[in-house]
């Protein structure tokens, strides 16, 4: 049975929380990031694809694309958080 667009996004966030052990806050952020990246644009255009089966597939795809830390991105973030050293004066 199709859901509306908002229900679909809620279901994807719930699945991220339940199946992928994300916090509620993180699950919502992942859905919002995917939404900002137009991941769900087809769902808004065609509400008939907003089904439970599609929500499960979308949760897997969103987790793979937006939920797993990427090694290069994680290293860059860590480098940005390190305090910068002032050059030594001679």
Phi and psi in radians as a Rosetta constraint file:
Dihedral C 1 N 2 CA 2 C 2 CIRCULARHARMONIC -1.142 0.35
Dihedral N 2 CA 2 C 2 N 3 CIRCULARHARMONIC 2.582 0.35
Dihedral C 2 N 3 CA 3 C 3 CIRCULARHARMONIC -1.884 0.35
Dihedral N 3 CA 3 C 3 N 4 CIRCULARHARMONIC 2.955 0.35
Dihedral C 3 N 4 CA 4 C 4 CIRCULARHARMONIC -1.434 0.35
Dihedral N 4 CA 4 C 4 N 5 CIRCULARHARMONIC 3.005 0.35
Dihedral C 4 N 5 CA 5 C 5 CIRCULARHARMONIC -0.999 0.35
Dihedral N 5 CA 5 C 5 N 6 CIRCULARHARMONIC -0.828 0.35
Dihedral C 5 N 6 CA 6 C 6 CIRCULARHARMONIC -1.121 0.35
Dihedral N 6 CA 6 C 6 N 7 CIRCULARHARMONIC -0.704 0.35
Dihedral C 6 N 7 CA 7 C 7 CIRCULARHARMONIC -1.095 0.35
Dihedral N 7 CA 7 C 7 N 8 CIRCULARHARMONIC -0.678 0.35
Dihedral C 7 N 8 CA 8 C 8 CIRCULARHARMONIC -1.086 0.35
Dihedral N 8 CA 8 C 8 N 9 CIRCULARHARMONIC -0.815 0.35
Dihedral C 8 N 9 CA 9 C 9 CIRCULARHARMONIC -1.086 0.35
Dihedral N 9 CA 9 C 9 N 10 CIRCULARHARMONIC -0.708 0.35
Dihedral C 9 N 10 CA 10 C 10 CIRCULARHARMONIC -1.068 0.35
Dihedral N 10 CA 10 C 10 N 11 CIRCULARHARMONIC -0.728 0.35
Dihedral C 10 N 11 CA 11 C 11 CIRCULARHARMONIC -1.157 0.35
Dihedral N 11 CA 11 C 11 N 12 CIRCULARHARMONIC -0.715 0.35
Dihedral C 11 N 12 CA 12 C 12 CIRCULARHARMONIC -1.067 0.35
Dihedral N 12 CA 12 C 12 N 13 CIRCULARHARMONIC -0.784 0.35
Dihedral C 12 N 13 CA 13 C 13 CIRCULARHARMONIC -1.080 0.35
Dihedral N 13 CA 13 C 13 N 14 CIRCULARHARMONIC -0.725 0.35
Dihedral C 13 N 14 CA 14 C 14 CIRCULARHARMONIC -1.089 0.35
Dihedral N 14 CA 14 C 14 N 15 CIRCULARHARMONIC -0.746 0.35
Dihedral C 14 N 15 CA 15 C 15 CIRCULARHARMONIC -1.142 0.35
Dihedral N 15 CA 15 C 15 N 16 CIRCULARHARMONIC -0.671 0.35
Dihedral C 15 N 16 CA 16 C 16 CIRCULARHARMONIC -1.084 0.35
Dihedral N 16 CA 16 C 16 N 17 CIRCULARHARMONIC -0.695 0.35
Dihedral C 16 N 17 CA 17 C 17 CIRCULARHARMONIC -1.170 0.35
Dihedral N 17 CA 17 C 17 N 18 CIRCULARHARMONIC -0.844 0.35
Dihedral C 17 N 18 CA 18 C 18 CIRCULARHARMONIC -1.348 0.35
Dihedral N 18 CA 18 C 18 N 19 CIRCULARHARMONIC -0.758 0.35
Dihedral C 18 N 19 CA 19 C 19 CIRCULARHARMONIC -1.667 0.35
Dihedral N 19 CA 19 C 19 N 20 CIRCULARHARMONIC -0.459 0.35
Dihedral C 19 N 20 CA 20 C 20 CIRCULARHARMONIC -1.964 0.35
Dihedral N 20 CA 20 C 20 N 21 CIRCULARHARMONIC 0.207 0.35
Dihedral C 20 N 21 CA 21 C 21 CIRCULARHARMONIC 0.912 0.35
Dihedral N 21 CA 21 C 21 N 22 CIRCULARHARMONIC 0.701 0.35
Dihedral C 21 N 22 CA 22 C 22 CIRCULARHARMONIC -1.583 0.35
Dihedral N 22 CA 22 C 22 N 23 CIRCULARHARMONIC 2.612 0.35
Dihedral C 22 N 23 CA 23 C 23 CIRCULARHARMONIC -1.169 0.35
Dihedral N 23 CA 23 C 23 N 24 CIRCULARHARMONIC 2.839 0.35
Dihedral C 23 N 24 CA 24 C 24 CIRCULARHARMONIC -1.028 0.35
Dihedral N 24 CA 24 C 24 N 25 CIRCULARHARMONIC -0.764 0.35
Dihedral C 24 N 25 CA 25 C 25 CIRCULARHARMONIC -1.077 0.35
Dihedral N 25 CA 25 C 25 N 26 CIRCULARHARMONIC -0.778 0.35
Dihedral C 25 N 26 CA 26 C 26 CIRCULARHARMONIC -1.160 0.35
Dihedral N 26 CA 26 C 26 N 27 CIRCULARHARMONIC -0.720 0.35
Dihedral C 26 N 27 CA 27 C 27 CIRCULARHARMONIC -1.040 0.35
Dihedral N 27 CA 27 C 27 N 28 CIRCULARHARMONIC -0.748 0.35
Dihedral C 27 N 28 CA 28 C 28 CIRCULARHARMONIC -1.158 0.35
Dihedral N 28 CA 28 C 28 N 29 CIRCULARHARMONIC -0.727 0.35
Dihedral C 28 N 29 CA 29 C 29 CIRCULARHARMONIC -1.090 0.35
Dihedral N 29 CA 29 C 29 N 30 CIRCULARHARMONIC -0.683 0.35
Dihedral C 29 N 30 CA 30 C 30 CIRCULARHARMONIC -1.106 0.35
Dihedral N 30 CA 30 C 30 N 31 CIRCULARHARMONIC -0.755 0.35
Dihedral C 30 N 31 CA 31 C 31 CIRCULARHARMONIC -1.131 0.35
Dihedral N 31 CA 31 C 31 N 32 CIRCULARHARMONIC -0.727 0.35
Dihedral C 31 N 32 CA 32 C 32 CIRCULARHARMONIC -1.133 0.35
Dihedral N 32 CA 32 C 32 N 33 CIRCULARHARMONIC -0.699 0.35
Dihedral C 32 N 33 CA 33 C 33 CIRCULARHARMONIC -1.108 0.35
Dihedral N 33 CA 33 C 33 N 34 CIRCULARHARMONIC -0.781 0.35
Dihedral C 33 N 34 CA 34 C 34 CIRCULARHARMONIC -1.100 0.35
Dihedral N 34 CA 34 C 34 N 35 CIRCULARHARMONIC -0.698 0.35
Dihedral C 34 N 35 CA 35 C 35 CIRCULARHARMONIC -1.123 0.35
Dihedral N 35 CA 35 C 35 N 36 CIRCULARHARMONIC -0.755 0.35
Dihedral C 35 N 36 CA 36 C 36 CIRCULARHARMONIC -1.115 0.35
Dihedral N 36 CA 36 C 36 N 37 CIRCULARHARMONIC -0.491 0.35
Dihedral C 36 N 37 CA 37 C 37 CIRCULARHARMONIC -1.523 0.35
Dihedral N 37 CA 37 C 37 N 38 CIRCULARHARMONIC 0.178 0.35
Dihedral C 37 N 38 CA 38 C 38 CIRCULARHARMONIC 1.124 0.35
Dihedral N 38 CA 38 C 38 N 39 CIRCULARHARMONIC 0.409 0.35
Dihedral C 38 N 39 CA 39 C 39 CIRCULARHARMONIC -1.053 0.35
Dihedral N 39 CA 39 C 39 N 40 CIRCULARHARMONIC -0.648 0.35
Dihedral C 39 N 40 CA 40 C 40 CIRCULARHARMONIC -1.735 0.35
Dihedral N 40 CA 40 C 40 N 41 CIRCULARHARMONIC 0.240 0.35
Dihedral C 40 N 41 CA 41 C 41 CIRCULARHARMONIC -1.066 0.35
Dihedral N 41 CA 41 C 41 N 42 CIRCULARHARMONIC -0.617 0.35
Dihedral C 41 N 42 CA 42 C 42 CIRCULARHARMONIC -1.163 0.35
Dihedral N 42 CA 42 C 42 N 43 CIRCULARHARMONIC -0.518 0.35
Dihedral C 42 N 43 CA 43 C 43 CIRCULARHARMONIC -1.208 0.35
Dihedral N 43 CA 43 C 43 N 44 CIRCULARHARMONIC -0.645 0.35
Dihedral C 43 N 44 CA 44 C 44 CIRCULARHARMONIC -1.207 0.35
Dihedral N 44 CA 44 C 44 N 45 CIRCULARHARMONIC -0.632 0.35
Dihedral C 44 N 45 CA 45 C 45 CIRCULARHARMONIC -1.317 0.35
Dihedral N 45 CA 45 C 45 N 46 CIRCULARHARMONIC -0.560 0.35
Dihedral C 45 N 46 CA 46 C 46 CIRCULARHARMONIC -2.334 0.35
Dihedral N 46 CA 46 C 46 N 47 CIRCULARHARMONIC 1.481 0.35
Dihedral C 46 N 47 CA 47 C 47 CIRCULARHARMONIC -1.046 0.35
Dihedral N 47 CA 47 C 47 N 48 CIRCULARHARMONIC -0.278 0.35
Dihedral C 47 N 48 CA 48 C 48 CIRCULARHARMONIC -1.171 0.35
Dihedral N 48 CA 48 C 48 N 49 CIRCULARHARMONIC -0.306 0.35
Dihedral C 48 N 49 CA 49 C 49 CIRCULARHARMONIC -1.527 0.35
Dihedral N 49 CA 49 C 49 N 50 CIRCULARHARMONIC -0.017 0.35
Dihedral C 49 N 50 CA 50 C 50 CIRCULARHARMONIC -1.463 0.35
Dihedral N 50 CA 50 C 50 N 51 CIRCULARHARMONIC 1.323 0.35
Dihedral C 50 N 51 CA 51 C 51 CIRCULARHARMONIC -2.023 0.35
Dihedral N 51 CA 51 C 51 N 52 CIRCULARHARMONIC 2.958 0.35
Dihedral C 51 N 52 CA 52 C 52 CIRCULARHARMONIC -1.071 0.35
Dihedral N 52 CA 52 C 52 N 53 CIRCULARHARMONIC -0.765 0.35
Dihedral C 52 N 53 CA 53 C 53 CIRCULARHARMONIC -1.065 0.35
Dihedral N 53 CA 53 C 53 N 54 CIRCULARHARMONIC -0.728 0.35
Dihedral C 53 N 54 CA 54 C 54 CIRCULARHARMONIC -1.204 0.35
Dihedral N 54 CA 54 C 54 N 55 CIRCULARHARMONIC -0.627 0.35
Dihedral C 54 N 55 CA 55 C 55 CIRCULARHARMONIC -1.087 0.35
Dihedral N 55 CA 55 C 55 N 56 CIRCULARHARMONIC -0.699 0.35
Dihedral C 55 N 56 CA 56 C 56 CIRCULARHARMONIC -1.141 0.35
Dihedral N 56 CA 56 C 56 N 57 CIRCULARHARMONIC -0.753 0.35
Dihedral C 56 N 57 CA 57 C 57 CIRCULARHARMONIC -1.145 0.35
Dihedral N 57 CA 57 C 57 N 58 CIRCULARHARMONIC -0.720 0.35
Dihedral C 57 N 58 CA 58 C 58 CIRCULARHARMONIC -1.133 0.35
Dihedral N 58 CA 58 C 58 N 59 CIRCULARHARMONIC -0.685 0.35
Dihedral C 58 N 59 CA 59 C 59 CIRCULARHARMONIC -1.071 0.35
Dihedral N 59 CA 59 C 59 N 60 CIRCULARHARMONIC -0.760 0.35
Dihedral C 59 N 60 CA 60 C 60 CIRCULARHARMONIC -1.062 0.35
Dihedral N 60 CA 60 C 60 N 61 CIRCULARHARMONIC -0.819 0.35
Dihedral C 60 N 61 CA 61 C 61 CIRCULARHARMONIC -1.163 0.35
Dihedral N 61 CA 61 C 61 N 62 CIRCULARHARMONIC -0.730 0.35
Dihedral C 61 N 62 CA 62 C 62 CIRCULARHARMONIC -1.131 0.35
Dihedral N 62 CA 62 C 62 N 63 CIRCULARHARMONIC -0.738 0.35
Dihedral C 62 N 63 CA 63 C 63 CIRCULARHARMONIC -1.104 0.35
Dihedral N 63 CA 63 C 63 N 64 CIRCULARHARMONIC -0.783 0.35
Dihedral C 63 N 64 CA 64 C 64 CIRCULARHARMONIC -1.099 0.35
Dihedral N 64 CA 64 C 64 N 65 CIRCULARHARMONIC -0.738 0.35
Dihedral C 64 N 65 CA 65 C 65 CIRCULARHARMONIC -1.441 0.35
Dihedral N 65 CA 65 C 65 N 66 CIRCULARHARMONIC -0.667 0.35
Dihedral C 65 N 66 CA 66 C 66 CIRCULARHARMONIC -2.039 0.35
Dihedral N 66 CA 66 C 66 N 67 CIRCULARHARMONIC -0.239 0.35
Dihedral C 66 N 67 CA 67 C 67 CIRCULARHARMONIC -1.730 0.35
Dihedral N 67 CA 67 C 67 N 68 CIRCULARHARMONIC -0.380 0.35
Dihedral C 67 N 68 CA 68 C 68 CIRCULARHARMONIC -1.681 0.35
Dihedral N 68 CA 68 C 68 N 69 CIRCULARHARMONIC 2.282 0.35
Dihedral C 68 N 69 CA 69 C 69 CIRCULARHARMONIC -1.126 0.35
Dihedral N 69 CA 69 C 69 N 70 CIRCULARHARMONIC 2.424 0.35
Dihedral C 69 N 70 CA 70 C 70 CIRCULARHARMONIC -1.635 0.35
Dihedral N 70 CA 70 C 70 N 71 CIRCULARHARMONIC 2.352 0.35
Dihedral C 70 N 71 CA 71 C 71 CIRCULARHARMONIC -0.957 0.35
Dihedral N 71 CA 71 C 71 N 72 CIRCULARHARMONIC -0.801 0.35
Dihedral C 71 N 72 CA 72 C 72 CIRCULARHARMONIC -1.145 0.35
Dihedral N 72 CA 72 C 72 N 73 CIRCULARHARMONIC -0.735 0.35
Dihedral C 72 N 73 CA 73 C 73 CIRCULARHARMONIC -1.157 0.35
Dihedral N 73 CA 73 C 73 N 74 CIRCULARHARMONIC -0.687 0.35
Dihedral C 73 N 74 CA 74 C 74 CIRCULARHARMONIC -1.150 0.35
Dihedral N 74 CA 74 C 74 N 75 CIRCULARHARMONIC -0.704 0.35
Dihedral C 74 N 75 CA 75 C 75 CIRCULARHARMONIC -1.160 0.35
Dihedral N 75 CA 75 C 75 N 76 CIRCULARHARMONIC -0.698 0.35
Dihedral C 75 N 76 CA 76 C 76 CIRCULARHARMONIC -1.133 0.35
Dihedral N 76 CA 76 C 76 N 77 CIRCULARHARMONIC -0.742 0.35
Dihedral C 76 N 77 CA 77 C 77 CIRCULARHARMONIC -1.090 0.35
Dihedral N 77 CA 77 C 77 N 78 CIRCULARHARMONIC -0.739 0.35
Dihedral C 77 N 78 CA 78 C 78 CIRCULARHARMONIC -1.107 0.35
Dihedral N 78 CA 78 C 78 N 79 CIRCULARHARMONIC -0.714 0.35
Dihedral C 78 N 79 CA 79 C 79 CIRCULARHARMONIC -1.123 0.35
Dihedral N 79 CA 79 C 79 N 80 CIRCULARHARMONIC -0.643 0.35
Dihedral C 79 N 80 CA 80 C 80 CIRCULARHARMONIC -1.202 0.35
Dihedral N 80 CA 80 C 80 N 81 CIRCULARHARMONIC -0.459 0.35
Dihedral C 80 N 81 CA 81 C 81 CIRCULARHARMONIC -1.477 0.35
Dihedral N 81 CA 81 C 81 N 82 CIRCULARHARMONIC -0.273 0.35
Dihedral C 81 N 82 CA 82 C 82 CIRCULARHARMONIC -1.203 0.35
Dihedral N 82 CA 82 C 82 N 83 CIRCULARHARMONIC 2.469 0.35
Dihedral C 82 N 83 CA 83 C 83 CIRCULARHARMONIC -1.163 0.35
Dihedral N 83 CA 83 C 83 N 84 CIRCULARHARMONIC 2.438 0.35
Dihedral C 83 N 84 CA 84 C 84 CIRCULARHARMONIC -1.435 0.35
Dihedral N 84 CA 84 C 84 N 85 CIRCULARHARMONIC 2.427 0.35
Dihedral C 84 N 85 CA 85 C 85 CIRCULARHARMONIC -1.633 0.35
Dihedral N 85 CA 85 C 85 N 86 CIRCULARHARMONIC 2.484 0.35
Dihedral C 85 N 86 CA 86 C 86 CIRCULARHARMONIC -1.407 0.35
Dihedral N 86 CA 86 C 86 N 87 CIRCULARHARMONIC 2.471 0.35
Dihedral C 86 N 87 CA 87 C 87 CIRCULARHARMONIC -1.147 0.35
Dihedral N 87 CA 87 C 87 N 88 CIRCULARHARMONIC 2.538 0.35
Dihedral C 87 N 88 CA 88 C 88 CIRCULARHARMONIC -1.338 0.35
Dihedral N 88 CA 88 C 88 N 89 CIRCULARHARMONIC 2.418 0.35
Dihedral C 88 N 89 CA 89 C 89 CIRCULARHARMONIC -1.621 0.35
Dihedral N 89 CA 89 C 89 N 90 CIRCULARHARMONIC 2.486 0.35
